[in-house]
Amino acid sequence: MTAREGERALVSQIEGHLLLAATREEGRRAAARLADRIGWLTDAQRADLESHFEAEYVELARSSWHRTTNRAEQLRREYETRYRSLRQRLLACFLLACALLTATALLTLPA
């Protein structure tokens, strides 16, 4: 692994930690809003509800990230396949045009 690849891996890892921390914080805030609506909870019940809600929120976010990643990989493969196909067709057209120009030049030259 080169130094550049190591830096990229480190940056990706840091971004992942920051994203997870932000998601946990969003989950905590959403859990607190939900618990505020349920005024009859005891402190222990409130803490339990918030804990479970946050865990579920993070799991849903993680599931969404995995689906997004899988879809992005699928699209990348489809686009790469399409790009290779188009590039091959363009090369074939270019070679055909070159062959036609060469044949035309050879036929029109005085003998």
C-alpha positions as protocol buffer text, in pm:
chain_id: "A"
residue {
  index: 1
  type: MET
  ca { x: 0 y: 0 z: 0 }
}
residue {
  index: 2
  type: THR
  ca { x: 140 y: 335 z: -100 }
}
residue {
  index: 3
  type: ALA
  ca { x: 138 y: 638 z: 126 }
}
residue {
  index: 4
  type: ARG
  ca { x: -139 y: 794 z: -82 }
}
residue {
  index: 5
  type: GLU
  ca { x: -359 y: 485 z: -49 }
}
residue {
  index: 6
  type: GLY
  ca { x: -292 y: 481 z: 324 }
}
residue {
  index: 7
  type: GLU
  ca { x: -399 y: 844 z: 350 }
}
residue {
  index: 8
  type: ARG
  ca { x: -717 y: 774 z: 154 }
}
residue {
  index: 9
  type: ALA
  ca { x: -797 y: 476 z: 377 }
}
residue {
  index: 10
  type: LEU
  ca { x: -742 y: 687 z: 688 }
}
residue {
  index: 11
  type: VAL
  ca { x: -962 y: 967 z: 555 }
}
residue {
  index: 12
  type: SER
  ca { x: -1235 y: 714 z: 467 }
}
residue {
  index: 13
  type: GLN
  ca { x: -1214 y: 563 z: 812 }
}
residue {
  index: 14
  type: ILE
  ca { x: -1240 y: 906 z: 978 }
}
residue {
  index: 15
  type: GLU
  ca { x: -1535 y: 998 z: 755 }
}
residue {
  index: 16
  type: GLY
  ca { x: -1706 y: 673 z: 855 }
}
residue {
  index: 17
  type: HIS
  ca { x: -1660 y: 747 z: 1224 }
}
residue {
  index: 18
  type: LEU
  ca { x: -1790 y: 1101 z: 1182 }
}
residue {
  index: 19
  type: LEU
  ca { x: -2092 y: 980 z: 985 }
}
residue {
  index: 20
  type: LEU
  ca { x: -2171 y: 719 z: 1250 }
}
residue {
  index: 21
  type: ALA
  ca { x: -2133 y: 976 z: 1530 }
}
residue {
  index: 22
  type: ALA
  ca { x: -2364 y: 1219 z: 1349 }
}
residue {
  index: 23
  type: THR
  ca { x: -2620 y: 943 z: 1293 }
}
residue {
  index: 24
  type: ARG
  ca { x: -2609 y: 844 z: 1659 }
}
residue {
  index: 25
  type: GLU
  ca { x: -2664 y: 1207 z: 1759 }
}
residue {
  index: 26
  type: GLU
  ca { x: -2961 y: 1233 z: 1519 }
}
residue {
  index: 27
  type: GLY
  ca { x: -3099 y: 913 z: 1673 }
}
residue {
  index: 28
  type: ARG
  ca { x: -3059 y: 1054 z: 2024 }
}
residue {
  index: 29
  type: ARG
  ca { x: -3238 y: 1375 z: 1930 }
}
residue {
  index: 30
  type: ALA
  ca { x: -3522 y: 1186 z: 1761 }
}
residue {
  index: 31
  type: ALA
  ca { x: -3551 y: 955 z: 2062 }
}
residue {
  index: 32
  type: ALA
  ca { x: -3564 y: 1252 z: 2300 }
}
residue {
  index: 33
  type: ARG
  ca { x: -3840 y: 1413 z: 2089 }
}
residue {
  index: 34
  type: LEU
  ca { x: -4039 y: 1090 z: 2098 }
}
residue {
  index: 35
  type: ALA
  ca { x: -3993 y: 1047 z: 2472 }
}
residue {
  index: 36
  type: ASP
  ca { x: -4100 y: 1409 z: 2527 }
}
residue {
  index: 37
  type: ARG
  ca { x: -4433 y: 1329 z: 2362 }
}
residue {
  index: 38
  type: ILE
  ca { x: -4489 y: 1043 z: 2602 }
}
residue {
  index: 39
  type: GLY
  ca { x: -4508 y: 1237 z: 2926 }
}
residue {
  index: 40
  type: TRP
  ca { x: -4603 y: 949 z: 3157 }
}
residue {
  index: 41
  type: LEU
  ca { x: -4270 y: 761 z: 3123 }
}
residue {
  index: 42
  type: THR
  ca { x: -4051 y: 716 z: 3427 }
}
residue {
  index: 43
  type: ASP
  ca { x: -3686 y: 816 z: 3398 }
}
residue {
  index: 44
  type: ALA
  ca { x: -3581 y: 451 z: 3361 }
}
residue {
  index: 45
  type: GLN
  ca { x: -3845 y: 387 z: 3095 }
}
residue {
  index: 46
  type: ARG
  ca { x: -3747 y: 704 z: 2913 }
}
residue {
  index: 47
  type: ALA
  ca { x: -3378 y: 604 z: 2913 }
}
residue {
  index: 48
  type: ASP
  ca { x: -3470 y: 254 z: 2793 }
}
residue {
  index: 49
  type: LEU
  ca { x: -3694 y: 390 z: 2515 }
}
residue {
  index: 50
  type: GLU
  ca { x: -3427 y: 636 z: 2403 }
}
residue {
  index: 51
  type: SER
  ca { x: -3160 y: 367 z: 2402 }
}
residue {
  index: 52
  type: HIS
  ca { x: -3371 y: 126 z: 2195 }
}
residue {
  index: 53
  type: PHE
  ca { x: -3485 y: 400 z: 1959 }
}
residue {
  index: 54
  type: GLU
  ca { x: -3129 y: 519 z: 1900 }
}
residue {
  index: 55
  type: ALA
  ca { x: -3008 y: 165 z: 1831 }
}
residue {
  index: 56
  type: GLU
  ca { x: -3292 y: 106 z: 1586 }
}
residue {
  index: 57
  type: TYR
  ca { x: -3227 y: 442 z: 1418 }
}
residue {
  index: 58
  type: VAL
  ca { x: -2858 y: 360 z: 1370 }
}
residue {
  index: 59
  type: GLU
  ca { x: -2943 y: 13 z: 1236 }
}
residue {
  index: 60
  type: LEU
  ca { x: -3191 y: 158 z: 986 }
}
residue {
  index: 61
  type: ALA
  ca { x: -2932 y: 412 z: 872 }
}
residue {
  index: 62
  type: ARG
  ca { x: -2670 y: 139 z: 836 }
}
residue {
  index: 63
  type: SER
  ca { x: -2913 y: -73 z: 635 }
}
residue {
  index: 64
  type: SER
  ca { x: -2984 y: 223 z: 411 }
}
residue {
  index: 65
  type: TRP
  ca { x: -2611 y: 283 z: 360 }
}
residue {
  index: 66
  type: HIS
  ca { x: -2561 y: -80 z: 259 }
}
residue {
  index: 67
  type: ARG
  ca { x: -2847 y: -65 z: 7 }
}
residue {
  index: 68
  type: THR
  ca { x: -2705 y: 257 z: -136 }
}
residue {
  index: 69
  type: THR
  ca { x: -2357 y: 106 z: -161 }
}
residue {
  index: 70
  type: ASN
  ca { x: -2489 y: -208 z: -331 }
}
residue {
  index: 71
  type: ARG
  ca { x: -2690 y: -3 z: -579 }
}
residue {
  index: 72
  type: ALA
  ca { x: -2390 y: 220 z: -653 }
}
residue {
  index: 73
  type: GLU
  ca { x: -2177 y: -89 z: -724 }
}
residue {
  index: 74
  type: GLN
  ca { x: -2447 y: -230 z: -951 }
}
residue {
  index: 75
  type: LEU
  ca { x: -2473 y: 98 z: -1143 }
}
residue {
  index: 76
  type: ARG
  ca { x: -2095 y: 126 z: -1168 }
}
residue {
  index: 77
  type: ARG
  ca { x: -2075 y: -222 z: -1324 }
}
residue {
  index: 78
  type: GLU
  ca { x: -2357 y: -142 z: -1566 }
}
residue {
  index: 79
  type: TYR
  ca { x: -2200 y: 188 z: -1672 }
}
residue {
  index: 80
  type: GLU
  ca { x: -1856 y: 30 z: -1712 }
}
residue {
  index: 81
  type: THR
  ca { x: -2004 y: -242 z: -1933 }
}
residue {
  index: 82
  type: ARG
  ca { x: -2190 y: 14 z: -2141 }
}
residue {
  index: 83
  type: TYR
  ca { x: -1881 y: 236 z: -2167 }
}
residue {
  index: 84
  type: ARG
  ca { x: -1665 y: -54 z: -2287 }
}
residue {
  index: 85
  type: SER
  ca { x: -1928 y: -145 z: -2545 }
}
residue {
  index: 86
  type: LEU
  ca { x: -1952 y: 211 z: -2673 }
}
residue {
  index: 87
  type: ARG
  ca { x: -1574 y: 245 z: -2684 }
}
residue {
  index: 88
  type: GLN
  ca { x: -1544 y: -76 z: -2887 }
}
residue {
  index: 89
  type: ARG
  ca { x: -1810 y: 44 z: -3132 }
}
residue {
  index: 90
  type: LEU
  ca { x: -1638 y: 380 z: -3168 }
}
residue {
  index: 91
  type: LEU
  ca { x: -1304 y: 210 z: -3235 }
}
residue {
  index: 92
  type: ALA
  ca { x: -1468 y: -18 z: -3493 }
}
residue {
  index: 93
  type: CYS
  ca { x: -1626 y: 282 z: -3669 }
}
residue {
  index: 94
  type: PHE
  ca { x: -1294 y: 467 z: -3665 }
}
residue {
  index: 95
  type: LEU
  ca { x: -1109 y: 169 z: -3812 }
}
residue {
  index: 96
  type: LEU
  ca { x: -1379 y: 125 z: -4077 }
}
residue {
  index: 97
  type: ALA
  ca { x: -1354 y: 494 z: -4170 }
}
residue {
  index: 98
  type: CYS
  ca { x: -975 y: 466 z: -4195 }
}
residue {
  index: 99
  type: ALA
  ca { x: -1007 y: 157 z: -4416 }
}
residue {
  index: 100
  type: LEU
  ca { x: -1260 y: 335 z: -4641 }
}
residue {
  index: 101
  type: LEU
  ca { x: -1038 y: 643 z: -4670 }
}
residue {
  index: 102
  type: THR
  ca { x: -737 y: 427 z: -4750 }
}
residue {
  index: 103
  type: ALA
  ca { x: -930 y: 229 z: -5011 }
}
residue {
  index: 104
  type: THR
  ca { x: -1066 y: 550 z: -5165 }
}
residue {
  index: 105
  type: ALA
  ca { x: -718 y: 702 z: -5178 }
}
residue {
  index: 106
  type: LEU
  ca { x: -575 y: 389 z: -5339 }
}
residue {
  index: 107
  type: LEU
  ca { x: -855 y: 373 z: -5599 }
}
residue {
  index: 108
  type: THR
  ca { x: -830 y: 739 z: -5694 }
}
residue {
  index: 109
  type: LEU
  ca { x: -452 y: 748 z: -5734 }
}
residue {
  index: 110
  type: PRO
  ca { x: -341 y: 751 z: -6096 }
}
residue {
  index: 111
  type: ALA
  ca { x: -197 y: 421 z: -6199 }
}
